[in-house]
Amino acid sequence: MSYLIRSVRAEEWPAAKGLRLLALRDPVAHLAFLETYDEALAKPDSFWKERTAGVADGVGEAQQIIAEGPDGEWVATLTVLVEEAGTKDWAGFPVEQRQGHVVGVFVRPEYRGIGLTEVLFDAGLEWAWSRGLERVRLIVHEDNGRARTFYSRAGFLPSGVVVPLGEDTDSGRELEYVLERS
């Protein structure tokens, strides 16, 4: 079976919303995403339209890439955001250099293990490198072993940066992994 790897288009917001909601129902969603299914479901369509338009094909500062099956079904996704030096990231840490930040990685469970994540990451990194970025990072929960293993195989290395998840010590920590352009 062949898959089309491509960037989303702004008008595809209903499919982007649907895939995100599906991702938030995954059994490890609490480790992989910073919002819940109920929070996302409560957002109005205007939110989803704006969100998708901000990561659509042709946008220079962010890109959502999907794997689309032969029947048009979206089966996997990731998003690359450009972070500018001198700004602060989502956790309030200073961004020291212009870099990419991979977020929202999800593959439908029935499509895992067939190489889609690798192809998505290749496309995401190609997009980042084409923007002149020399570094791409991602944040992963310390208990998300499957994701950490994949990220290491893809060449991402732990940077030593740890992001605590609030006052609740039972929530665990997020770890930064980075890949420098070779």
Phi, psi and omega in degrees: 000136180253150182236143175266123177257120185203167175278151178287161174250149186306321184287355180269021183304325179298321179290322178297317178299313182300317180291322178296316179297321176297317179300322182286352175263356179297145181301335179256016181303325180296339177267336190258336186231153183263012175225162180259166176303313182297321177297315181292319181298328182285348182286141181288162178303328179300324176298313183293323177297313181293318180299313181293319178299329182284348181234016186277165177311131179095347177282134186274341187252000178195153180207127172260126182246137181235160167252122182247127179286169181302335180270004180090356180288134175279123186244348180199157181202157165205159179232140174245125177254144173266126176253130183268140176303141179090356177260182174245147179276184183301334182264001179091004178279144178291141175267118187271338179213156177295127187206165173265153178226114180277129179222168171063034180285126179205136172232130177306137185308321183288353179247006180285148176085009180247009175098002182294322180298318179299315181294319177298315179296320177302314180294319179296318178292320177301317178298314181298314181296324180293343177268005179082012179284140180253356183211138174232139180230168172208162179240133183224140179294140182300335180269001181268074185300320180300313180293317180300320179297314179298313183300321177294317177298329180280358177102357178283138181239145176299135180269344186097349177283129180240133179248110177290149181259060175086192184286335183285104183292343178284347181287339182085198183226157174256141181245137177272133172241142182228155173226121177269142178294134182266000000 
